[in-house]
Amino acid sequence: MITETTPLNAIIATRIAEQGRITFAEFMAACLYEPGLGYYTSPGRKVGAEGDFYTSITVHAAFGRVIAREIAQMWRSMGNPAVFTLVECGAGNGRLACDIMDYVAEREPEMYGALRLVLVEQEPTLESAQREMLSAHVDRLSWLSPAEFASGVFTFSGCLYSNELLDALPVHRVVMTSDGLKEIYVTCTDGEFAEEAGEPSTPELEAYLLRIGVVLHPAQQAEVNLNAPKWLASAATALQQGFVLTIDYGYTAAELYTPRRKLGTLLCYYRHQTEENPYLRLGLQDITTHVDFTTMLNCGAALGLENDYFGEQYRFLMSAGIVEEIEDIERSAISAEEKLRLRLTLKKLILPDGGMGDTFRVLIQSKGVTSPQLLCRRRIGG
């Protein structure tokens, strides 16, 4: 396979030369999280017009404000506690956290007095950007590394939220052959990366598919994300009482592993272009896969979390308050032209049929909260 050489090429090639072929999960972990060189652990803008992809956060502050409306409802469902901790995993430059905190400070002053914000971030150089973005709320702000978060020492009550985190966790890749399920490994010869199938590196791969009732068709490839359940287990351990709110693109297992997806869902992003070859521009392009929400739902239940809501992003936003945000814009003093531009912009968040509205799913799970009255459970228009 042709590669565009970066410093990671030699590092990964050396590892393969020393230890033999590696799993795709190991390869993906290096490309995304190698200290100082991985896509998410190196300086540089990843999101927005100057980055490689857009997210719901970059569309408009209304996205974060609607999430804030729901989080305020969570706070009320917990009896208006005097201390309520927000934890964001994978906070990027802090834009989403800032939109949420700004809304609460403006609209929910009693709740704002109870708020603490913890950002869990892999990339240490982002702290200065986050501190600047959240300068109005910096006295409520603290940081944790992913290792500290997963250590079992950190505990909190409140809401842990993430946006497009799970899709970037390293995955194993498998393929169904005439000899049964095999794992796809990464090899390297004379600096060129290639793939080969072999016996699974862990029996957990086959067990994962068995748990969700998936049998791959002959020659069908798929991804297995063993890290997402581990992350959820860490979240459930840290959460004493409250909610886990997960937003990401993905499907139920039946949709995700359909035979129509013969090559799985692996995609790369570089300067707003999609790329199917993960062996290009190592550390410079994003590598993602769709989330298996069936496993997240099942694992949550096994961990003692209640599955309170699961649905498309547009349904969540419509029920939780995007209409109210649009009405606020219409009542504002900005020009008619600007109002029209914002209406068209916000459509990106809620349009179904292949847009962000139904490509993304929202999962809300809770612990120790009796019958939470969530906004997203309201009927659309009701």
C-alpha positions as CSV (number, residue, x, y, z in Angstrom):
1,M,0.0,0.0,0.0
2,I,1.3,3.5,-0.9
3,T,2.0,5.7,2.1
4,E,2.7,9.4,2.6
5,T,5.6,9.2,5.1
6,T,5.4,10.8,8.5
7,P,7.4,10.1,11.6
8,L,4.9,7.5,12.7
9,N,5.7,5.3,9.7
10,A,9.2,4.5,11.1
11,I,7.9,4.1,14.6
12,I,5.1,1.6,13.7
13,A,7.4,-0.2,11.2
14,T,10.0,-0.7,13.9
15,R,7.4,-2.1,16.3
16,I,6.3,-4.6,13.7
17,A,9.9,-5.6,12.9
18,E,10.5,-6.2,16.6
19,Q,7.3,-7.9,17.7
20,G,5.7,-9.2,14.5
21,R,2.4,-8.2,13.0
22,I,0.1,-6.0,15.1
23,T,-3.6,-5.8,15.4
24,F,-5.4,-3.0,13.7
25,A,-6.4,-1.7,17.1
26,E,-2.7,-1.2,17.9
27,F,-2.1,0.5,14.6
28,M,-5.1,2.8,15.0
29,A,-4.1,3.6,18.6
30,A,-0.6,4.7,17.4
31,C,-2.1,6.8,14.6
32,L,-4.5,8.6,16.8
33,Y,-2.8,8.7,20.3
34,E,0.9,8.2,20.0
35,P,2.3,10.9,22.4
36,G,3.1,14.0,20.4
37,L,2.6,12.4,17.0
38,G,-0.9,10.9,17.0
39,Y,-3.8,12.7,15.4
40,Y,-5.4,13.6,18.7
41,T,-2.2,14.0,20.7
42,S,-0.4,16.5,18.4
43,P,-1.0,20.3,18.1
44,G,-3.2,21.6,15.3
45,R,-6.8,22.4,14.5
46,K,-8.9,19.2,13.9
47,V,-12.4,20.6,13.7
48,G,-14.1,23.3,11.6
49,A,-13.3,25.1,8.4
50,E,-9.5,25.0,9.1
51,G,-9.5,21.4,10.2
52,D,-10.5,18.0,8.7
53,F,-14.1,17.7,9.6
54,Y,-17.2,19.4,11.0
55,T,-19.1,18.4,14.1
56,S,-22.5,19.5,15.5
57,I,-20.6,21.8,17.8
58,T,-19.1,23.8,14.9
59,V,-22.5,24.4,13.3
60,H,-23.9,26.7,16.0
61,A,-24.0,27.3,19.7
62,A,-27.7,26.2,19.7
63,F,-26.4,22.6,19.8
64,G,-24.7,23.1,23.1
65,R,-27.5,25.2,24.5
66,V,-30.1,22.5,23.8
67,I,-27.8,20.0,25.6
68,A,-27.6,22.5,28.5
69,R,-31.4,22.6,28.6
70,E,-31.4,18.8,29.1
71,I,-28.6,18.9,31.6
72,A,-30.6,21.5,33.6
73,Q,-33.5,19.0,33.6
74,M,-31.2,16.3,34.9
75,W,-30.1,18.6,37.7
76,R,-33.8,19.1,38.7
77,S,-34.4,15.4,38.4
78,M,-31.7,14.9,41.0
79,G,-33.4,17.3,43.4
80,N,-31.3,20.4,42.6
81,P,-28.2,19.2,44.4
82,A,-25.8,21.9,45.8
83,V,-22.9,20.3,43.9
84,F,-23.4,19.1,40.3
85,T,-20.3,18.0,38.3
86,L,-20.2,18.1,34.5
87,V,-17.6,15.8,33.0
88,E,-16.7,16.1,29.3
89,C,-14.6,13.4,27.7
90,G,-12.8,14.5,24.6
91,A,-13.5,18.2,25.0
92,G,-11.3,19.4,22.1
93,N,-10.9,23.2,22.3
94,G,-13.7,23.5,24.9
95,R,-16.4,25.0,22.5
96,L,-19.2,22.6,23.6
97,A,-18.4,23.0,27.3
98,C,-18.4,26.8,26.8
99,D,-21.8,26.8,25.1
100,I,-23.3,24.7,27.9
101,M,-21.8,26.8,30.7
102,D,-22.8,30.1,29.0
103,Y,-26.4,28.9,28.8
104,V,-26.5,27.7,32.4
105,A,-25.0,31.0,33.6
106,E,-27.5,33.0,31.6
107,R,-30.7,30.9,32.1
108,E,-30.1,28.7,35.3
109,P,-28.3,30.9,37.8
110,E,-29.1,28.6,40.8
111,M,-27.8,25.6,39.0
112,Y,-24.7,27.6,37.8
113,G,-23.8,28.1,41.4
114,A,-23.7,24.3,41.9
115,L,-21.6,23.6,38.8
116,R,-18.2,22.1,38.6
117,L,-16.6,21.3,35.2
118,V,-14.0,18.6,34.6
119,L,-12.5,18.1,31.2
120,V,-11.0,14.7,30.4
121,E,-8.4,15.3,27.6
122,Q,-5.7,13.2,26.0
123,E,-3.9,16.1,24.3
124,P,-2.1,18.2,27.0
125,T,-1.6,21.2,24.7
126,L,-5.3,21.8,24.5
127,E,-5.5,22.9,28.1
128,S,-4.5,26.5,27.2
129,A,-7.1,26.7,24.4
130,Q,-9.7,25.3,26.8
131,R,-8.7,27.7,29.5
132,E,-9.0,30.6,27.1
133,M,-12.4,29.4,25.6
134,L,-13.8,28.9,29.1
135,S,-12.2,32.0,30.7
136,A,-15.6,33.2,32.1
137,H,-15.9,29.9,33.9
138,V,-12.3,29.1,34.8
139,D,-12.9,29.1,38.5
140,R,-15.1,26.1,38.1
141,L,-12.8,24.2,35.8
142,S,-10.4,21.3,36.3
143,W,-8.7,18.6,34.2
144,L,-8.1,14.9,34.2
145,S,-6.1,12.7,31.9
146,P,-8.0,9.6,30.5
147,A,-5.8,7.4,32.7
148,E,-6.8,9.4,35.8
149,F,-10.4,9.2,34.8
150,A,-10.2,5.4,34.3
151,S,-8.2,4.8,37.5
152,G,-11.3,4.3,39.7
153,V,-10.1,7.1,42.1
154,F,-12.2,9.9,40.5
155,T,-15.9,9.9,41.5
156,F,-18.6,12.4,40.9
157,S,-22.4,13.1,40.8
158,G,-23.8,15.0,37.9
159,C,-23.6,14.4,34.2
160,L,-20.8,12.9,32.0
161,Y,-21.3,13.8,28.3
162,S,-19.3,13.2,25.1
163,N,-19.7,14.2,21.5
164,E,-18.0,12.0,18.9
165,L,-15.7,10.3,21.3
166,L,-16.5,6.6,20.9
167,D,-16.1,6.6,17.1
168,A,-12.4,7.5,17.6
169,L,-11.6,4.6,20.0
170,P,-9.2,2.0,18.5
171,V,-11.0,-1.0,17.0
172,H,-10.1,-4.5,16.0
173,R,-11.0,-5.6,12.4
174,V,-12.3,-9.0,11.6
175,V,-13.3,-11.0,8.5
176,M,-15.3,-14.1,8.0
177,T,-13.5,-16.8,6.0
178,S,-14.2,-20.4,5.0
179,D,-12.2,-21.3,8.1
180,G,-14.2,-19.2,10.4
181,L,-13.7,-15.7,12.0
182,K,-10.2,-14.3,11.5
183,E,-8.6,-11.0,12.6
184,I,-7.1,-8.5,10.2
185,Y,-3.5,-7.7,11.2
186,V,-1.1,-5.0,10.0
187,T,2.3,-6.1,8.6
188,C,5.1,-4.1,7.1
189,T,7.7,-5.0,4.5
190,D,10.4,-2.5,3.3
191,G,8.4,0.3,4.8
192,E,5.1,-0.7,3.1
193,F,2.1,-1.5,5.3
194,A,-0.1,-4.4,4.3
195,E,-2.9,-6.5,5.9
196,E,-3.1,-10.2,6.5
197,A,-5.7,-12.4,8.2
198,G,-4.9,-14.6,11.2
199,E,-6.3,-16.2,14.3
200,P,-8.1,-13.7,16.5
201,S,-5.7,-12.1,19.1
202,T,-8.3,-12.6,21.8
203,P,-11.4,-14.8,22.2
204,E,-13.3,-11.6,23.2
205,L,-13.8,-10.7,19.5
206,E,-15.9,-13.8,18.8
207,A,-17.6,-13.4,22.2
208,Y,-18.5,-9.8,21.4
209,L,-20.3,-10.8,18.1
210,L,-22.0,-13.7,19.9
211,R,-23.4,-11.5,22.6
212,I,-25.1,-9.3,20.0
213,G,-26.3,-12.2,17.8
214,V,-24.2,-11.3,14.8
215,V,-22.9,-13.8,12.3
216,L,-20.9,-12.3,9.5
217,H,-21.4,-13.5,6.0
218,P,-18.5,-15.0,4.0
219,A,-15.8,-12.4,3.2
220,Q,-17.6,-9.8,5.2
221,Q,-15.3,-7.5,7.2
222,A,-16.3,-5.6,10.3
223,E,-14.9,-3.7,13.3
224,V,-15.2,-4.7,16.9
225,N,-14.7,-1.9,19.4
226,L,-13.6,-3.5,22.7
227,N,-12.6,-0.1,24.1
228,A,-16.1,1.4,24.1
229,P,-17.5,-1.0,26.8
230,K,-14.3,-0.4,28.8
231,W,-14.8,3.3,28.7
232,L,-18.5,2.9,29.7
233,A,-17.4,0.7,32.6
234,S,-15.0,3.5,33.8
235,A,-17.8,6.0,33.5
236,A,-20.2,3.9,35.5
237,T,-17.6,3.4,38.2
238,A,-16.9,7.1,38.5
239,L,-20.6,8.1,38.4
240,Q,-22.1,7.9,41.9
241,Q,-25.4,9.4,40.8
242,G,-26.5,11.1,37.7
243,F,-26.3,10.6,33.9
244,V,-24.1,9.6,31.0
245,L,-25.0,11.4,27.7
246,T,-23.4,10.0,24.6
247,I,-23.7,11.6,21.1
248,D,-22.1,9.8,18.2
249,Y,-22.7,8.4,14.8
250,G,-23.6,4.8,14.7
251,Y,-26.3,2.1,14.6
252,T,-27.9,-0.7,16.4
253,A,-26.0,-4.0,15.9
254,A,-28.4,-5.3,13.3
255,E,-27.9,-2.1,11.2
256,L,-24.2,-1.9,11.8
257,Y,-23.3,-5.4,10.9
258,T,-25.7,-5.8,8.0
259,P,-24.2,-7.8,5.1
260,R,-24.6,-4.7,3.0
261,R,-21.6,-3.2,4.8
262,K,-19.3,-5.8,3.4
263,L,-16.2,-3.8,4.3
264,G,-17.4,-2.4,7.6
265,T,-17.6,1.3,8.4
266,L,-13.9,2.4,8.7
267,L,-13.3,5.9,7.3
268,C,-10.6,8.5,7.4
269,Y,-10.9,12.3,7.2
270,Y,-8.4,14.7,5.9
271,R,-9.1,18.4,5.1
272,H,-12.9,17.6,4.7
273,Q,-12.3,14.8,2.3
274,T,-13.1,11.1,3.1
275,E,-10.4,8.5,2.6
276,E,-10.8,4.7,2.9
277,N,-7.0,4.0,3.2
278,P,-5.9,4.3,6.8
279,Y,-2.2,3.7,5.8
280,L,-1.9,7.2,4.4
281,R,-0.6,10.3,6.3
282,L,-0.2,8.5,9.6
283,G,-1.0,10.8,12.4
284,L,-2.3,13.5,10.1
285,Q,-5.7,12.1,9.2
286,D,-8.6,11.0,11.5
287,I,-9.6,7.4,11.6
288,T,-13.1,6.6,12.7
289,T,-15.7,3.8,12.8
290,H,-19.5,3.8,13.6
291,V,-20.6,3.0,17.1
292,D,-22.4,-0.2,18.0
293,F,-25.1,1.2,20.2
294,T,-26.6,-2.2,21.0
295,T,-23.5,-3.0,22.9
296,M,-23.6,0.3,24.7
297,L,-27.2,-0.3,25.7
298,N,-26.5,-3.8,26.9
299,C,-23.3,-3.0,28.7
300,G,-24.9,-0.1,30.4
301,A,-27.7,-2.3,31.8
302,A,-25.1,-4.8,33.0
303,L,-23.2,-2.0,34.7
304,G,-26.3,-0.9,36.6
305,L,-27.2,2.0,34.3
306,E,-30.8,2.7,33.3
307,N,-31.2,3.2,29.6
308,D,-33.4,6.4,29.7
309,Y,-33.3,7.5,26.0
310,F,-32.0,6.3,22.7
311,G,-32.8,8.0,19.4
312,E,-31.7,10.1,16.4
313,Q,-30.1,13.4,17.0
314,Y,-32.9,15.3,15.3
315,R,-35.6,13.8,17.6
316,F,-33.5,14.6,20.6
317,L,-32.9,18.2,19.6
318,M,-36.5,18.8,18.5
319,S,-37.9,17.5,21.8
320,A,-35.2,19.0,24.1
321,G,-35.4,22.6,22.8
322,I,-34.0,23.4,19.4
323,V,-37.3,25.1,18.4
324,E,-37.1,27.4,21.4
325,E,-33.6,28.3,20.4
326,I,-34.7,29.1,16.9
327,E,-37.6,31.2,18.3
328,D,-35.0,33.1,20.5
329,I,-33.0,33.9,17.3
330,E,-36.2,35.1,15.6
331,R,-36.9,37.5,18.5
332,S,-33.4,38.8,18.5
333,A,-32.3,42.2,17.0
334,I,-30.1,40.7,14.3
335,S,-30.9,41.4,10.6
336,A,-33.4,39.4,8.6
337,E,-30.6,38.2,6.4
338,E,-28.7,36.9,9.4
339,K,-31.8,35.2,10.8
340,L,-32.3,33.4,7.5
341,R,-28.6,32.3,7.4
342,L,-28.9,30.9,10.9
343,R,-32.1,29.0,10.1
344,L,-30.4,27.4,7.2
345,T,-27.4,26.6,9.4
346,L,-29.4,25.0,12.1
347,K,-31.1,22.7,9.6
348,K,-27.8,20.8,9.3
349,L,-28.3,19.7,12.9
350,I,-31.9,18.4,12.5
351,L,-32.3,17.3,8.8
352,P,-32.9,13.5,8.6
353,D,-32.3,11.4,5.5
354,G,-28.6,11.2,5.7
355,G,-27.8,14.5,7.4
356,M,-26.5,15.0,10.9
357,G,-30.1,14.7,12.1
358,D,-30.3,10.9,11.7
359,T,-26.7,9.9,11.2
360,F,-26.0,10.8,14.8
361,R,-27.7,9.0,17.8
362,V,-28.1,10.2,21.3
363,L,-28.0,7.8,24.3
364,I,-28.8,8.9,27.8
365,Q,-28.2,6.5,30.7
366,S,-28.6,7.1,34.4
367,K,-27.6,5.8,37.8
368,G,-29.5,6.4,41.1
369,V,-32.1,8.7,39.6
370,T,-35.8,7.7,40.0
371,S,-38.0,8.4,37.0
372,P,-36.0,11.4,35.5
373,Q,-38.3,13.8,33.6
374,L,-36.1,14.3,30.6
375,L,-37.0,16.9,27.9
376,C,-36.1,14.5,25.1
377,R,-38.9,12.2,26.1
378,R,-41.5,14.9,25.2
379,R,-43.4,14.3,22.0
380,I,-42.1,16.4,19.2
381,G,-44.4,19.4,19.0
382,G,-45.9,18.5,22.4
